[in-house]
Amino acid sequence: MQVYIFRVLAEEEETFLREIALSEDNTLLDFHTILTRSMKLDDKQLASFYLTNKQWEKQKEYTLMDMEMDDYTVEKQNEEMVPIEVMSNVHIGDIIDDPKQRMLYEYNFVNPALFFISLTNIIEEDDNEDFPKILHAEGNIDAEQMGAFDDDDEFDDLMEDGYDEDDLRDLGFDSDDDYDDDDYYGSDSFSADDY
């Protein structure tokens, strides 16, 4: 089974980082669920993933739910020329065609938060492993403005308790890796162009 390792950075919070592993059989809905819960956010809020090119230009949209195609939606889709599908129908392995695939994730269209996602590694894993998994988490966004979980246990349950150095090395991470902000942001401030 192929496993895809994604790095997620937030537009508004430069200390935010998530490393998430998903199997080829996981859906974008699985990605949405583990990502929102890792931030203690309500996973029922409207959200979309966008496949992008290397310049972060949207190529295809994947929405949380099937939006009825009202006149506004049809007009927007025609303006942007971005095809739309539903997250739950799309498996990760079916949309990755670039070893450096980039995506955008937009959460909560009323108080939107934008995240930059890049594929960092593809590895082979045993079929008996369960995915998705959070491999690393740093920082957070202002969850109170976006609909936070009330129960911290839900977040704690998502973190993988049993990872040791061999497990991380097998997933493509060196045990000596440190997660210095400069490694990810390149300077004191984050820009999508640096990503």
Secondary structure, DSSP 8 states (H G I E B T S, - for coil): -EEEEEEEEESS-TT-EEEEEEETT-BHHHHHHHHHHHTTB-TTS-EEEEEE-TT--EEEEEESS-----HHHHHHHHHHT--EEEGGG-BHHHH--STT-EEEEEE-SSS-EEEEEEEEEEEE--TTS---EEEEEE----GGGT-B-S-HHHHHHHB-SS--HHHHHHTT--TT----HHHHHSSSS--GGG-
